[in-house]
Amino acid sequence: MGEASPFRPFTIHLADGRSLTVPHRDFVSQSPGGRTIIVYWSDEAFSIVDLYLVTELEIQAQADSGSGAQPNAGN
């Protein structure tokens, strides 16, 4: 998803009910093995996500020029 051109912001939904929004490709990176990603926040904090815990990727309709990924409490 991070390699799509043009990039489209997306939300990662996790099995525990959390969701993580990725506004730009610069806010996500994948481990060399491919099982883990890191989602960065605008304040330099980050979340490490095991991709086996992802239940859905929600693709937004158009790119947003947001300032950083935003954690969401739920759906």
Predicted model as a PDB file, atoms N, CA, C, CB and O in Angstrom, pLDDT in the B-factor column:
MODEL        1                                                                  
ATOM      1  N   MET A   1       0.814  -1.193   0.000  1.00 52.00           N  
ATOM      2  CA  MET A   1       0.000   0.000   0.000  1.00 52.00           C  
ATOM      3  C   MET A   1       0.860   1.259   0.000  1.00 52.00           C  
ATOM      4  CB  MET A   1      -0.927  -0.003   1.195  1.00 52.00           C  
ATOM      5  O   MET A   1       0.506   2.252  -0.637  1.00 52.00           O  
ATOM      6  N   GLY A   2       1.973   1.226   0.703  1.00 55.00           N  
ATOM      7  CA  GLY A   2       2.847   2.382   0.770  1.00 55.00           C  
ATOM      8  C   GLY A   2       3.518   2.722  -0.544  1.00 55.00           C  
ATOM      9  O   GLY A   2       4.056   3.820  -0.688  1.00 55.00           O  
ATOM     10  N   GLU A   3       3.503   1.804  -1.515  1.00 65.00           N  
ATOM     11  CA  GLU A   3       4.144   2.022  -2.802  1.00 65.00           C  
ATOM     12  C   GLU A   3       3.176   2.480  -3.885  1.00 65.00           C  
ATOM     13  CB  GLU A   3       4.825   0.768  -3.242  1.00 65.00           C  
ATOM     14  O   GLU A   3       3.606   2.734  -5.011  1.00 65.00           O  
ATOM     15  N   ALA A   4       1.886   2.595  -3.586  1.00 63.00           N  
ATOM     16  CA  ALA A   4       0.890   3.001  -4.583  1.00 63.00           C  
ATOM     17  C   ALA A   4       1.233   4.384  -5.120  1.00 63.00           C  
ATOM     18  CB  ALA A   4      -0.538   2.995  -3.976  1.00 63.00           C  
ATOM     19  O   ALA A   4       1.738   5.234  -4.386  1.00 63.00           O  
ATOM     20  N   SER A   5       0.959   4.606  -6.396  1.00 79.00           N  
ATOM     21  CA  SER A   5       1.218   5.901  -6.996  1.00 79.00           C  
ATOM     22  C   SER A   5       0.005   6.332  -7.799  1.00 79.00           C  
ATOM     23  CB  SER A   5       2.476   5.859  -7.883  1.00 79.00           C  
ATOM     24  O   SER A   5      -0.368   5.627  -8.737  1.00 79.00           O  
ATOM     25  N   PRO A   6      -0.626   7.445  -7.483  1.00 88.00           N  
ATOM     26  CA  PRO A   6      -0.271   8.301  -6.359  1.00 88.00           C  
ATOM     27  C   PRO A   6      -0.661   7.648  -5.033  1.00 88.00           C  
ATOM     28  CB  PRO A   6      -0.949   9.670  -6.498  1.00 88.00           C  
ATOM     29  O   PRO A   6      -1.588   6.841  -4.966  1.00 88.00           O  
ATOM     30  N   PHE A   7       0.068   8.018  -3.987  1.00 90.00           N  
ATOM     31  CA  PHE A   7      -0.219   7.485  -2.661  1.00 90.00           C  
ATOM     32  C   PHE A   7      -1.616   7.903  -2.231  1.00 90.00           C  
ATOM     33  CB  PHE A   7       0.829   7.964  -1.636  1.00 90.00           C  
ATOM     34  O   PHE A   7      -2.029   9.041  -2.456  1.00 90.00           O  
ATOM     35  N   ARG A   8      -2.339   6.978  -1.613  1.00 94.00           N  
ATOM     36  CA  ARG A   8      -3.654   7.286  -1.030  1.00 94.00           C  
ATOM     37  C   ARG A   8      -3.582   6.971   0.460  1.00 94.00           C  
ATOM     38  CB  ARG A   8      -4.814   6.466  -1.733  1.00 94.00           C  
ATOM     39  O   ARG A   8      -3.216   5.858   0.838  1.00 94.00           O  
ATOM     40  N   PRO A   9      -3.925   7.932   1.304  1.00 95.00           N  
ATOM     41  CA  PRO A   9      -3.918   7.671   2.743  1.00 95.00           C  
ATOM     42  C   PRO A   9      -4.772   6.452   3.073  1.00 95.00           C  
ATOM     43  CB  PRO A   9      -4.425   8.900   3.517  1.00 95.00           C  
ATOM     44  O   PRO A   9      -5.743   6.157   2.377  1.00 95.00           O  
ATOM     45  N   PHE A  10      -4.399   5.744   4.147  1.00 96.00           N  
ATOM     46  CA  PHE A  10      -5.159   4.558   4.522  1.00 96.00           C  
ATOM     47  C   PHE A  10      -5.169   4.397   6.029  1.00 96.00           C  
ATOM     48  CB  PHE A  10      -4.578   3.307   3.855  1.00 96.00           C  
ATOM     49  O   PHE A  10      -4.337   4.961   6.740  1.00 96.00           O  
ATOM     50  N   THR A  11      -6.129   3.615   6.501  1.00 97.00           N  
ATOM     51  CA  THR A  11      -6.256   3.315   7.922  1.00 97.00           C  
ATOM     52  C   THR A  11      -6.066   1.820   8.105  1.00 97.00           C  
ATOM     53  CB  THR A  11      -7.635   3.782   8.486  1.00 97.00           C  
ATOM     54  O   THR A  11      -6.672   1.013   7.401  1.00 97.00           O  
ATOM     55  N   ILE A  12      -5.217   1.461   9.061  1.00 97.00           N  
ATOM     56  CA  ILE A  12      -4.955   0.068   9.395  1.00 97.00           C  
ATOM     57  C   ILE A  12      -5.822  -0.283  10.597  1.00 97.00           C  
ATOM     58  CB  ILE A  12      -3.429  -0.181   9.692  1.00 97.00           C  
ATOM     59  O   ILE A  12      -5.699   0.346  11.649  1.00 97.00           O  
ATOM     60  N   HIS A  13      -6.693  -1.272  10.460  1.00 98.00           N  
ATOM     61  CA  HIS A  13      -7.538  -1.729  11.564  1.00 98.00           C  
ATOM     62  C   HIS A  13      -6.916  -2.985  12.152  1.00 98.00           C  
ATOM     63  CB  HIS A  13      -9.004  -1.998  11.089  1.00 98.00           C  
ATOM     64  O   HIS A  13      -6.549  -3.909  11.426  1.00 98.00           O  
ATOM     65  N   LEU A  14      -6.801  -3.009  13.488  1.00 98.00           N  
ATOM     66  CA  LEU A  14      -6.146  -4.116  14.177  1.00 98.00           C  
ATOM     67  C   LEU A  14      -7.150  -4.987  14.923  1.00 98.00           C  
ATOM     68  CB  LEU A  14      -5.101  -3.586  15.145  1.00 98.00           C  
ATOM     69  O   LEU A  14      -8.265  -4.555  15.214  1.00 98.00           O  
ATOM     70  N   ALA A  15      -6.749  -6.208  15.228  1.00 98.00           N  
ATOM     71  CA  ALA A  15      -7.623  -7.178  15.888  1.00 98.00           C  
ATOM     72  C   ALA A  15      -8.091  -6.705  17.262  1.00 98.00           C  
ATOM     73  CB  ALA A  15      -6.909  -8.504  16.026  1.00 98.00           C  
ATOM     74  O   ALA A  15      -9.157  -7.119  17.718  1.00 98.00           O  
ATOM     75  N   ASP A  16      -7.318  -5.848  17.932  1.00 97.00           N  
ATOM     76  CA  ASP A  16      -7.716  -5.380  19.269  1.00 97.00           C  
ATOM     77  C   ASP A  16      -8.657  -4.178  19.227  1.00 97.00           C  
ATOM     78  CB  ASP A  16      -6.486  -5.023  20.074  1.00 97.00           C  
ATOM     79  O   ASP A  16      -8.998  -3.630  20.276  1.00 97.00           O  
ATOM     80  N   GLY A  17      -9.083  -3.757  18.033  1.00 97.00           N  
ATOM     81  CA  GLY A  17     -10.034  -2.657  17.891  1.00 97.00           C  
ATOM     82  C   GLY A  17      -9.382  -1.314  17.598  1.00 97.00           C  
ATOM     83  O   GLY A  17     -10.073  -0.364  17.230  1.00 97.00           O  
ATOM     84  N   ARG A  18      -8.060  -1.217  17.755  1.00 97.00           N  
ATOM     85  CA  ARG A  18      -7.393   0.044  17.424  1.00 97.00           C  
ATOM     86  C   ARG A  18      -7.324   0.224  15.919  1.00 97.00           C  
ATOM     87  CB  ARG A  18      -5.980   0.092  18.031  1.00 97.00           C  
ATOM     88  O   ARG A  18      -7.415  -0.737  15.156  1.00 97.00           O  
ATOM     89  N   SER A  19      -7.161   1.482  15.505  1.00 97.00           N  
ATOM     90  CA  SER A  19      -6.907   1.770  14.102  1.00 97.00           C  
ATOM     91  C   SER A  19      -5.851   2.864  14.014  1.00 97.00           C  
ATOM     92  CB  SER A  19      -8.214   2.194  13.368  1.00 97.00           C  
ATOM     93  O   SER A  19      -5.797   3.767  14.848  1.00 97.00           O  
ATOM     94  N   LEU A  20      -5.020   2.763  12.991  1.00 97.00           N  
ATOM     95  CA  LEU A  20      -3.899   3.677  12.787  1.00 97.00           C  
ATOM     96  C   LEU A  20      -4.015   4.271  11.395  1.00 97.00           C  
ATOM     97  CB  LEU A  20      -2.529   2.952  12.974  1.00 97.00           C  
ATOM     98  O   LEU A  20      -4.041   3.534  10.409  1.00 97.00           O  
ATOM     99  N   THR A  21      -4.086   5.589  11.300  1.00 95.00           N  
ATOM    100  CA  THR A  21      -4.210   6.241  10.008  1.00 95.00           C  
ATOM    101  C   THR A  21      -2.835   6.677   9.515  1.00 95.00           C  
ATOM    102  CB  THR A  21      -5.165   7.446  10.096  1.00 95.00           C  
ATOM    103  O   THR A  21      -2.058   7.280  10.255  1.00 95.00           O  
ATOM    104  N   VAL A  22      -2.550   6.362   8.258  1.00 96.00           N  
ATOM    105  CA  VAL A  22      -1.274   6.706   7.623  1.00 96.00           C  
ATOM    106  C   VAL A  22      -1.570   7.748   6.540  1.00 96.00           C  
ATOM    107  CB  VAL A  22      -0.559   5.423   7.014  1.00 96.00           C  
ATOM    108  O   VAL A  22      -2.113   7.407   5.489  1.00 96.00           O  
ATOM    109  N   PRO A  23      -1.217   9.019   6.789  1.00 94.00           N  
ATOM    110  CA  PRO A  23      -1.580  10.085   5.850  1.00 94.00           C  
ATOM    111  C   PRO A  23      -0.640  10.226   4.650  1.00 94.00           C  
ATOM    112  CB  PRO A  23      -1.625  11.382   6.579  1.00 94.00           C  
ATOM    113  O   PRO A  23      -1.011  10.817   3.636  1.00 94.00           O  
ATOM    114  N   HIS A  24       0.589   9.677   4.767  1.00 94.00           N  
ATOM    115  CA  HIS A  24       1.588   9.839   3.704  1.00 94.00           C  
ATOM    116  C   HIS A  24       2.584   8.691   3.804  1.00 94.00           C  
ATOM    117  CB  HIS A  24       2.318  11.226   3.808  1.00 94.00           C  
ATOM    118  O   HIS A  24       2.829   8.167   4.891  1.00 94.00           O  
ATOM    119  N   ARG A  25       3.149   8.308   2.688  1.00 94.00           N  
ATOM    120  CA  ARG A  25       4.076   7.157   2.657  1.00 94.00           C  
ATOM    121  C   ARG A  25       5.269   7.329   3.586  1.00 94.00           C  
ATOM    122  CB  ARG A  25       4.578   6.935   1.244  1.00 94.00           C  
ATOM    123  O   ARG A  25       5.858   6.331   4.001  1.00 94.00           O  
ATOM    124  N   ASP A  26       5.646   8.553   3.926  1.00 95.00           N  
ATOM    125  CA  ASP A  26       6.774   8.786   4.829  1.00 95.00           C  
ATOM    126  C   ASP A  26       6.492   8.353   6.260  1.00 95.00           C  
ATOM    127  CB  ASP A  26       7.147  10.241   4.813  1.00 95.00           C  
ATOM    128  O   ASP A  26       7.417   8.285   7.069  1.00 95.00           O  
ATOM    129  N   PHE A  27       5.238   8.060   6.595  1.00 97.00           N  
ATOM    130  CA  PHE A  27       4.863   7.717   7.964  1.00 97.00           C  
ATOM    131  C   PHE A  27       4.731   6.215   8.199  1.00 97.00           C  
ATOM    132  CB  PHE A  27       3.572   8.388   8.312  1.00 97.00           C  
ATOM    133  O   PHE A  27       4.216   5.801   9.238  1.00 97.00           O  
ATOM    134  N   VAL A  28       5.187   5.391   7.249  1.00 96.00           N  
ATOM    135  CA  VAL A  28       5.126   3.939   7.427  1.00 96.00           C  
ATOM    136  C   VAL A  28       6.361   3.292   6.806  1.00 96.00           C  
ATOM    137  CB  VAL A  28       3.830   3.359   6.796  1.00 96.00           C  
ATOM    138  O   VAL A  28       6.827   3.714   5.747  1.00 96.00           O  
ATOM    139  N   SER A  29       6.885   2.268   7.472  1.00 96.00           N  
ATOM    140  CA  SER A  29       7.987   1.492   6.895  1.00 96.00           C  
ATOM    141  C   SER A  29       7.781   0.025   7.249  1.00 96.00           C  
ATOM    142  CB  SER A  29       9.378   2.003   7.413  1.00 96.00           C  
ATOM    143  O   SER A  29       7.162  -0.306   8.260  1.00 96.00           O  
ATOM    144  N   GLN A  30       8.309  -0.845   6.398  1.00 96.00           N  
ATOM    145  CA  GLN A  30       8.147  -2.284   6.569  1.00 96.00           C  
ATOM    146  C   GLN A  30       9.495  -2.918   6.873  1.00 96.00           C  
ATOM    147  CB  GLN A  30       7.517  -2.922   5.311  1.00 96.00           C  
ATOM    148  O   GLN A  30      10.525  -2.517   6.330  1.00 96.00           O  
ATOM    149  N   SER A  31       9.470  -3.915   7.750  1.00 97.00           N  
ATOM    150  CA  SER A  31      10.704  -4.632   8.087  1.00 97.00           C  
ATOM    151  C   SER A  31      11.188  -5.422   6.873  1.00 97.00           C  
ATOM    152  CB  SER A  31      10.481  -5.580   9.300  1.00 97.00           C  
ATOM    153  O   SER A  31      10.394  -5.741   5.988  1.00 97.00           O  
ATOM    154  N   PRO A  32      12.484  -5.740   6.822  1.00 96.00           N  
ATOM    155  CA  PRO A  32      12.999  -6.517   5.695  1.00 96.00           C  
ATOM    156  C   PRO A  32      12.295  -7.863   5.523  1.00 96.00           C  
ATOM    157  CB  PRO A  32      14.480  -6.744   5.869  1.00 96.00           C  
ATOM    158  O   PRO A  32      12.125  -8.330   4.397  1.00 96.00           O  
ATOM    159  N   GLY A  33      11.888  -8.486   6.621  1.00 96.00           N  
ATOM    160  CA  GLY A  33      11.199  -9.765   6.537  1.00 96.00           C  
ATOM    161  C   GLY A  33       9.745  -9.651   6.097  1.00 96.00           C  
ATOM    162  O   GLY A  33       9.139 -10.638   5.678  1.00 96.00           O  
ATOM    163  N   GLY A  34       9.181  -8.438   6.192  1.00 95.00           N  
ATOM    164  CA  GLY A  34       7.830  -8.199   5.711  1.00 95.00           C  
ATOM    165  C   GLY A  34       6.708  -8.440   6.696  1.00 95.00           C  
ATOM    166  O   GLY A  34       5.549  -8.193   6.362  1.00 95.00           O  
ATOM    167  N   ARG A  35       7.000  -8.912   7.893  1.00 97.00           N  
ATOM    168  CA  ARG A  35       5.925  -9.238   8.836  1.00 97.00           C  
ATOM    169  C   ARG A  35       5.558  -8.072   9.743  1.00 97.00           C  
ATOM    170  CB  ARG A  35       6.327 -10.421   9.682  1.00 97.00           C  
ATOM    171  O   ARG A  35       4.458  -8.049  10.294  1.00 97.00           O  
ATOM    172  N   THR A  36       6.444  -7.113   9.909  1.00 98.00           N  
ATOM    173  CA  THR A  36       6.242  -6.014  10.843  1.00 98.00           C  
ATOM    174  C   THR A  36       6.322  -4.681  10.117  1.00 98.00           C  
ATOM    175  CB  THR A  36       7.275  -6.068  11.974  1.00 98.00           C  
ATOM    176  O   THR A  36       7.133  -4.509   9.207  1.00 98.00           O  
ATOM    177  N   ILE A  37       5.472  -3.733  10.524  1.00 97.00           N  
ATOM    178  CA  ILE A  37       5.581  -2.365  10.018  1.00 97.00           C  
ATOM    179  C   ILE A  37       5.714  -1.424  11.207  1.00 97.00           C  
ATOM    180  CB  ILE A  37       4.344  -1.982   9.134  1.00 97.00           C  
ATOM    181  O   ILE A  37       5.346  -1.760  12.332  1.00 97.00           O  
ATOM    182  N   ILE A  38       6.241  -0.256  10.936  1.00 98.00           N  
ATOM    183  CA  ILE A  38       6.299   0.813  11.924  1.00 98.00           C  
ATOM    184  C   ILE A  38       5.497   1.974  11.365  1.00 98.00           C  
ATOM    185  CB  ILE A  38       7.784   1.235  12.250  1.00 98.00           C  
ATOM    186  O   ILE A  38       5.721   2.414  10.237  1.00 98.00           O  
ATOM    187  N   VAL A  39       4.551   2.471  12.174  1.00 97.00           N  
ATOM    188  CA  VAL A  39       3.760   3.645  11.809  1.00 97.00           C  
ATOM    189  C   VAL A  39       4.264   4.785  12.687  1.00 97.00           C  
ATOM    190  CB  VAL A  39       2.195   3.399  11.998  1.00 97.00           C  
ATOM    191  O   VAL A  39       4.238   4.691  13.914  1.00 97.00           O  
ATOM    192  N   TYR A  40       4.724   5.862  12.050  1.00 97.00           N  
ATOM    193  CA  TYR A  40       5.270   7.007  12.763  1.00 97.00           C  
ATOM    194  C   TYR A  40       4.206   8.077  12.946  1.00 97.00           C  
ATOM    195  CB  TYR A  40       6.478   7.578  12.018  1.00 97.00           C  
ATOM    196  O   TYR A  40       3.322   8.239  12.104  1.00 97.00           O  
ATOM    197  N   TRP A  41       4.299   8.813  14.061  1.00 94.00           N  
ATOM    198  CA  TRP A  41       3.388   9.928  14.356  1.00 94.00           C  
ATOM    199  C   TRP A  41       4.127  11.232  14.102  1.00 94.00           C  
ATOM    200  CB  TRP A  41       2.861   9.863  15.834  1.00 94.00           C  
ATOM    201  O   TRP A  41       5.356  11.242  14.026  1.00 94.00           O  
ATOM    202  N   SER A  42       3.410  12.310  13.971  1.00 92.00           N  
ATOM    203  CA  SER A  42       4.026  13.605  13.672  1.00 92.00           C  
ATOM    204  C   SER A  42       4.951  14.087  14.781  1.00 92.00           C  
ATOM    205  CB  SER A  42       2.955  14.640  13.428  1.00 92.00           C  
ATOM    206  O   SER A  42       5.801  14.943  14.533  1.00 92.00           O  
ATOM    207  N   ASP A  43       4.811  13.560  16.010  1.00 94.00           N  
ATOM    208  CA  ASP A  43       5.665  13.992  17.129  1.00 94.00           C  
ATOM    209  C   ASP A  43       6.879  13.082  17.324  1.00 94.00           C  
ATOM    210  CB  ASP A  43       4.852  14.035  18.416  1.00 94.00           C  
ATOM    211  O   ASP A  43       7.511  13.122  18.379  1.00 94.00           O  
ATOM    212  N   GLU A  44       7.215  12.260  16.321  1.00 92.00           N  
ATOM    213  CA  GLU A  44       8.345  11.330  16.340  1.00 92.00           C  
ATOM    214  C   GLU A  44       8.104  10.064  17.162  1.00 92.00           C  
ATOM    215  CB  GLU A  44       9.547  12.031  16.872  1.00 92.00           C  
ATOM    216  O   GLU A  44       8.989   9.213  17.243  1.00 92.00           O  
ATOM    217  N   ALA A  45       6.931   9.922  17.769  1.00 96.00           N  
ATOM    218  CA  ALA A  45       6.561   8.657  18.413  1.00 96.00           C  
ATOM    219  C   ALA A  45       6.221   7.670  17.295  1.00 96.00           C  
ATOM    220  CB  ALA A  45       5.340   8.841  19.421  1.00 96.00           C  
ATOM    221  O   ALA A  45       6.082   8.064  16.137  1.00 96.00           O  
ATOM    222  N   PHE A  46       6.087   6.376  17.644  1.00 97.00           N  
ATOM    223  CA  PHE A  46       5.756   5.391  16.624  1.00 97.00           C  
ATOM    224  C   PHE A  46       5.091   4.177  17.254  1.00 97.00           C  
ATOM    225  CB  PHE A  46       7.011   4.971  15.852  1.00 97.00           C  
ATOM    226  O   PHE A  46       5.193   3.950  18.459  1.00 97.00           O  
ATOM    227  N   SER A  47       4.411   3.403  16.420  1.00 97.00           N  
ATOM    228  CA  SER A  47       3.811   2.130  16.815  1.00 97.00           C  
ATOM    229  C   SER A  47       4.394   1.037  15.937  1.00 97.00           C  
ATOM    230  CB  SER A  47       2.252   2.171  16.700  1.00 97.00           C  
ATOM    231  O   SER A  47       4.550   1.211  14.729  1.00 97.00           O  
ATOM    232  N   ILE A  48       4.714  -0.091  16.557  1.00 97.00           N  
ATOM    233  CA  ILE A  48       5.202  -1.259  15.823  1.00 97.00           C  
ATOM    234  C   ILE A  48       4.041  -2.231  15.712  1.00 97.00           C  
ATOM    235  CB  ILE A  48       6.447  -1.924  16.532  1.00 97.00           C  
ATOM    236  O   ILE A  48       3.422  -2.583  16.716  1.00 97.00           O  
ATOM    237  N   VAL A  49       3.746  -2.666  14.495  1.00 97.00           N  
ATOM    238  CA  VAL A  49       2.562  -3.478  14.233  1.00 97.00           C  
ATOM    239  C   VAL A  49       2.952  -4.812  13.600  1.00 97.00           C  
ATOM    240  CB  VAL A  49       1.583  -2.722  13.323  1.00 97.00           C  
ATOM    241  O   VAL A  49       3.668  -4.844  12.599  1.00 97.00           O  
ATOM    242  N   ASP A  50       2.482  -5.898  14.180  1.00 97.00           N  
ATOM    243  CA  ASP A  50       2.618  -7.234  13.595  1.00 97.00           C  
ATOM    244  C   ASP A  50       1.505  -7.369  12.551  1.00 97.00           C  
ATOM    245  CB  ASP A  50       2.530  -8.382  14.703  1.00 97.00           C  
ATOM    246  O   ASP A  50       0.326  -7.272  12.890  1.00 97.00           O  
ATOM    247  N   LEU A  51       1.866  -7.589  11.306  1.00 97.00           N  
ATOM    248  CA  LEU A  51       0.862  -7.614  10.237  1.00 97.00           C  
ATOM    249  C   LEU A  51      -0.134  -8.761  10.372  1.00 97.00           C  
ATOM    250  CB  LEU A  51       1.547  -7.708   8.901  1.00 97.00           C  
ATOM    251  O   LEU A  51      -1.200  -8.725   9.756  1.00 97.00           O  
ATOM    252  N   TYR A  52       0.197  -9.782  11.172  1.00 97.00           N  
ATOM    253  CA  TYR A  52      -0.774 -10.853  11.407  1.00 97.00           C  
ATOM    254  C   TYR A  52      -1.963 -10.361  12.226  1.00 97.00           C  
ATOM    255  CB  TYR A  52      -0.104 -12.028  12.120  1.00 97.00           C  
ATOM    256  O   TYR A  52      -2.988 -11.040  12.290  1.00 97.00           O  
ATOM    257  N   LEU A  53      -1.842  -9.197  12.848  1.00 97.00           N  
ATOM    258  CA  LEU A  53      -2.926  -8.644  13.665  1.00 97.00           C  
ATOM    259  C   LEU A  53      -3.774  -7.623  12.909  1.00 97.00           C  
ATOM    260  CB  LEU A  53      -2.353  -8.001  14.909  1.00 97.00           C  
ATOM    261  O   LEU A  53      -4.705  -7.055  13.479  1.00 97.00           O  
ATOM    262  N   VAL A  54      -3.466  -7.383  11.641  1.00 97.00           N  
ATOM    263  CA  VAL A  54      -4.248  -6.458  10.824  1.00 97.00           C  
ATOM    264  C   VAL A  54      -5.490  -7.175  10.314  1.00 97.00           C  
ATOM    265  CB  VAL A  54      -3.405  -5.903   9.640  1.00 97.00           C  
ATOM    266  O   VAL A  54      -5.400  -8.262   9.742  1.00 97.00           O  
ATOM    267  N   THR A  55      -6.654  -6.555  10.527  1.00 98.00           N  
ATOM    268  CA  THR A  55      -7.913  -7.150  10.072  1.00 98.00           C  
ATOM    269  C   THR A  55      -8.451  -6.483   8.805  1.00 98.00           C  
ATOM    270  CB  THR A  55      -8.954  -7.060  11.175  1.00 98.00           C  
ATOM    271  O   THR A  55      -9.223  -7.088   8.062  1.00 98.00           O  
ATOM    272  N   GLU A  56      -8.040  -5.231   8.559  1.00 97.00           N  
ATOM    273  CA  GLU A  56      -8.558  -4.515   7.385  1.00 97.00           C  
ATOM    274  C   GLU A  56      -7.654  -3.331   7.069  1.00 97.00           C  
ATOM    275  CB  GLU A  56     -10.019  -4.036   7.624  1.00 97.00           C  
ATOM    276  O   GLU A  56      -7.084  -2.716   7.970  1.00 97.00           O  
ATOM    277  N   LEU A  57      -7.528  -3.015   5.778  1.00 96.00           N  
ATOM    278  CA  LEU A  57      -6.935  -1.764   5.329  1.00 96.00           C  
ATOM    279  C   LEU A  57      -8.051  -0.956   4.694  1.00 96.00           C  
ATOM    280  CB  LEU A  57      -5.741  -2.003   4.325  1.00 96.00           C  
ATOM    281  O   LEU A  57      -8.690  -1.408   3.743  1.00 96.00           O  
ATOM    282  N   GLU A  58      -8.284   0.225   5.212  1.00 96.00           N  
ATOM    283  CA  GLU A  58      -9.331   1.105   4.695  1.00 96.00           C  
ATOM    284  C   GLU A  58      -8.653   2.217   3.903  1.00 96.00           C  
ATOM    285  CB  GLU A  58     -10.223   1.692   5.856  1.00 96.00           C  
ATOM    286  O   GLU A  58      -7.945   3.048   4.473  1.00 96.00           O  
ATOM    287  N   ILE A  59      -8.869   2.233   2.586  1.00 95.00           N  
ATOM    288  CA  ILE A  59      -8.220   3.193   1.701  1.00 95.00           C  
ATOM    289  C   ILE A  59      -9.089   4.430   1.581  1.00 95.00           C  
ATOM    290  CB  ILE A  59      -7.951   2.576   0.309  1.00 95.00           C  
ATOM    291  O   ILE A  59     -10.274   4.334   1.263  1.00 95.00           O  
ATOM    292  N   GLN A  60      -8.497   5.603   1.837  1.00 90.00           N  
ATOM    293  CA  GLN A  60      -9.256   6.848   1.746  1.00 90.00           C  
ATOM    294  C   GLN A  60      -9.390   7.281   0.299  1.00 90.00           C  
ATOM    295  CB  GLN A  60      -8.587   7.953   2.570  1.00 90.00           C  
ATOM    296  O   GLN A  60      -8.568   6.927  -0.546  1.00 90.00           O  
ATOM    297  N   ALA A  61     -10.433   8.052   0.020  1.00 85.00           N  
ATOM    298  CA  ALA A  61     -10.767   8.432  -1.341  1.00 85.00           C  
ATOM    299  C   ALA A  61      -9.709   9.296  -2.007  1.00 85.00           C  
ATOM    300  CB  ALA A  61     -12.067   9.148  -1.352  1.00 85.00           C  
ATOM    301  O   ALA A  61      -9.447   9.135  -3.199  1.00 85.00           O  
ATOM    302  N   GLN A  62      -9.095  10.213  -1.262  1.00 68.00           N  
ATOM    303  CA  GLN A  62      -8.088  11.078  -1.862  1.00 68.00           C  
ATOM    304  C   GLN A  62      -7.013  11.422  -0.847  1.00 68.00           C  
ATOM    305  CB  GLN A  62      -8.728  12.355  -2.410  1.00 68.00           C  
ATOM    306  O   GLN A  62      -7.221  11.326   0.363  1.00 68.00           O  
ATOM    307  N   ALA A  63      -5.851  11.826  -1.367  1.00 42.00           N  
ATOM    308  CA  ALA A  63      -4.725  12.156  -0.481  1.00 42.00           C  
ATOM    309  C   ALA A  63      -5.064  13.363   0.365  1.00 42.00           C  
ATOM    310  CB  ALA A  63      -3.443  12.421  -1.292  1.00 42.00           C  
ATOM    311  O   ALA A  63      -5.721  14.297  -0.096  1.00 42.00           O  
ATOM    312  N   ASP A  64      -4.602  13.336   1.632  1.00 46.00           N  
ATOM    313  CA  ASP A  64      -4.775  14.424   2.570  1.00 46.00           C  
ATOM    314  C   ASP A  64      -3.384  14.889   2.966  1.00 46.00           C  
ATOM    315  CB  ASP A  64      -5.623  13.991   3.818  1.00 46.00           C  
ATOM    316  O   ASP A  64      -2.498  14.063   3.188  1.00 46.00           O  
ATOM    317  N   SER A  65      -3.183  16.174   3.055  1.00 53.00           N  
ATOM    318  CA  SER A  65      -1.856  16.687   3.389  1.00 53.00           C  
ATOM    319  C   SER A  65      -1.679  16.831   4.894  1.00 53.00           C  
ATOM    320  CB  SER A  65      -1.620  18.030   2.706  1.00 53.00           C  
ATOM    321  O   SER A  65      -1.116  17.823   5.356  1.00 53.00           O  
ATOM    322  N   GLY A  66      -2.152  15.851   5.665  1.00 55.00           N  
ATOM    323  CA  GLY A  66      -2.058  15.892   7.123  1.00 55.00           C  
ATOM    324  C   GLY A  66      -0.622  15.933   7.606  1.00 55.00           C  
ATOM    325  O   GLY A  66       0.306  15.664   6.844  1.00 55.00           O  
ATOM    326  N   SER A  67      -0.441  16.271   8.877  1.00 55.00           N  
ATOM    327  CA  SER A  67       0.903  16.445   9.411  1.00 55.00           C  
ATOM    328  C   SER A  67       1.459  15.192  10.056  1.00 55.00           C  
ATOM    329  CB  SER A  67       0.909  17.554  10.404  1.00 55.00           C  
ATOM    330  O   SER A  67       2.602  15.204  10.514  1.00 55.00           O  
ATOM    331  N   GLY A  68       0.699  14.114  10.110  1.00 60.00           N  
ATOM    332  CA  GLY A  68       1.230  12.893  10.707  1.00 60.00           C  
ATOM    333  C   GLY A  68       0.124  11.889  10.937  1.00 60.00           C  
ATOM    334  O   GLY A  68      -1.057  12.235  10.922  1.00 60.00           O  
ATOM    335  N   ALA A  69       0.509  10.656  11.149  1.00 65.00           N  
ATOM    336  CA  ALA A  69      -0.449   9.590  11.410  1.00 65.00           C  
ATOM    337  C   ALA A  69      -1.171   9.875  12.710  1.00 65.00           C  
ATOM    338  CB  ALA A  69       0.248   8.214  11.462  1.00 65.00           C  
ATOM    339  O   ALA A  69      -0.597  10.454  13.633  1.00 65.00           O  
ATOM    340  N   GLN A  70      -2.409   9.476  12.784  1.00 64.00           N  
ATOM    341  CA  GLN A  70      -3.227   9.715  13.971  1.00 64.00           C  
ATOM    342  C   GLN A  70      -3.775   8.403  14.486  1.00 64.00           C  
ATOM    343  CB  GLN A  70      -4.374  10.694  13.665  1.00 64.00           C  
ATOM    344  O   GLN A  70      -4.426   7.679  13.733  1.00 64.00           O  
ATOM    345  N   PRO A  71      -3.533   8.072  15.745  1.00 64.00           N  
ATOM    346  CA  PRO A  71      -4.137   6.856  16.303  1.00 64.00           C  
ATOM    347  C   PRO A  71      -5.603   7.103  16.570  1.00 64.00           C  
ATOM    348  CB  PRO A  71      -3.418   6.415  17.600  1.00 64.00           C  
ATOM    349  O   PRO A  71      -5.983   8.183  17.023  1.00 64.00           O  
ATOM    350  N   ASN A  72      -6.430   6.112  16.292  1.00 64.00           N  
ATOM    351  CA  ASN A  72      -7.864   6.209  16.566  1.00 64.00           C  
ATOM    352  C   ASN A  72      -8.234   5.203  17.630  1.00 64.00           C  
ATOM    353  CB  ASN A  72      -8.699   5.977  15.284  1.00 64.00           C  
ATOM    354  O   ASN A  72      -7.683   4.103  17.668  1.00 64.00           O  
ATOM    355  N   ALA A  73      -9.162   5.569  18.494  1.00 54.00           N  
ATOM    356  CA  ALA A  73      -9.568   4.679  19.586  1.00 54.00           C  
ATOM    357  C   ALA A  73     -10.317   3.465  19.074  1.00 54.00           C  
ATOM    358  CB  ALA A  73     -10.433   5.429  20.584  1.00 54.00           C  
ATOM    359  O   ALA A  73     -10.256   2.411  19.707  1.00 54.00           O  
ATOM    360  N   GLY A  74     -10.996   3.561  17.996  1.00 56.00           N  
ATOM    361  CA  GLY A  74     -11.762   2.446  17.458  1.00 56.00           C  
ATOM    362  C   GLY A  74     -12.326   2.833  16.116  1.00 56.00           C  
ATOM    363  O   GLY A  74     -11.834   3.754  15.465  1.00 56.00           O  
ATOM    364  N   ASN A  75     -13.371   2.121  15.697  1.00 50.00           N  
ATOM    365  CA  ASN A  75     -13.947   2.377  14.373  1.00 50.00           C  
ATOM    366  C   ASN A  75     -14.694   3.634  14.361  1.00 50.00           C  
ATOM    367  CB  ASN A  75     -14.838   1.271  13.937  1.00 50.00           C  
ATOM    368  O   ASN A  75     -15.249   4.013  13.329  1.00 50.00           O  
TER     369      ASN A  75                                                      
ENDMDL                                                                          
END                                                                             
